[in-house]
Amino acid sequence: MLDIKGVHVVKAKGRTYVYAWRGGPRLLSEPGTPEFVKELADLVAARTTGDRTKISGLLASYRASDDWKNLSDKTRKNWKPFLDRIQTRFGGLSIGAFDRPLMRVAIRKWRDEMKHTPRQADMALQVLSRVLSFGIAEGQLQVNACTGVPRIYRSDRSEIIWTDDDMAALAKKASAEVMWAVRLAAMTGLRKSDVLRLAWTHVQGHSIEIRTGKSGERKTAVIPLYSSLRALLQEIPKRATTILTSTDKVSWKTGFDASFIRAKNAAGVDKHFHDLRGTAATKMFLAGLTVREIAEIFTWSEDHVERLINVYVKKDELLLDRIRRIDELESRTPGVKPAVKPS
């Protein structure tokens, strides 16, 4: 449709999208118009000449950086639309404008325009913050104007775990293949994407070692092969290069989410697959691992792990200790008889 060297055209669902280059920012002007020519020229100039005066230039530099390339494919796919939104709203502004305190007001107003979808609004803020942090690292900014702008969406499931009753209920409705995945996640703490791609070659003599997808495979999870985890691996049949397979005895490609959700709904279990990470952390603590060791495995802060353990492991222990101290105090305090009013 467009015979312009380097311009990338994508057709999807009956619509046509034009990008300045493959993997580059989306062009929002109508093709063939003077506005389109100017927008394309500005983006290409920012990319080729290293223009450091506009946010559009910073966005182009970010897209070409190792910071961007080192993100996982899924993260890049999810962030691209937000980079386009940032380009549309702030691309023409000077980078220096973002060092001014009032810029936070503009950013907050932009975020509030998306508040009807809180998670999307917060994602937009997260992506903008990452770009500005990149600008600081490149010496183009002094501060991150997103700092202090609160998020809208509030959903912390890090302290929700699967109980033994939840697992038993799910086992009555789920296939063996789904339960293997659930049990493996509950024992390793790996995210769903990593659990489903976990291969037999990741199993070493004393551990499971896998580069995690969330980190862009920069971090390696090292899970000790404790007895119940080793027993589960011995129970799962070797049908493919991956440990987990579908009922068709092949590696999971599609269909797992539907099978898992259908089973948990039938079982009446209101928990997410991601909640199995907290379950694994709890089990590891009960198995004798320290808070610090668990934090290293999950790349969480020690405070985060300590809070989770206090809620699910130490709750009764803490309550009993408080009861004991109160009882001891009362036993040491002599009873005070009420004053007798003289007759």
HELIX and SHEET records of a PDB file:
HELIX    1   1 PRO A   34  THR A   49  1                                  16    
HELIX    2   2 ILE A   55  ARG A   63  1                                   9    
HELIX    3   3 ASP A   66  LYS A   69  1                                   4    
HELIX    4   4 ASP A   73  PHE A   90  1                                  18    
HELIX    5   5 ILE A   95  ASP A   99  5                                   5    
HELIX    6   6 MET A  103  ASP A  112  1                                  10    
HELIX    7   7 PRO A  118  ALA A  137  1                                  20    
HELIX    8   8 ASP A  164  LYS A  173  1                                  10    
HELIX    9   9 ALA A  176  THR A  188  1                                  13    
HELIX   10  10 LYS A  192  ARG A  197  1                                   6    
HELIX   11  11 TRP A  200  HIS A  202  5                                   3    
HELIX   12  12 SER A  227  GLU A  235  1                                   9    
HELIX   13  13 PHE A  256  ALA A  267  1                                  12    
HELIX   14  14 PHE A  273  ASP A  275  5                                   3    
HELIX   15  15 LEU A  276  LEU A  286  1                                  11    
HELIX   16  16 VAL A  291  PHE A  298  1                                   8    
HELIX   17  17 GLU A  302  TYR A  312  1                                  11    
HELIX   18  18 LYS A  315  ARG A  332  1                                  18    
SHEET    1   A 2 HIS A   8  ALA A  12  0                                        
SHEET    2   A 2 ARG A  15  TYR A  19 -1                                        
SHEET    1   B 2 SER A 207  ARG A 211  0                                        
SHEET    2   B 2 THR A 220  PRO A 224 -1                                        
END                                                                             
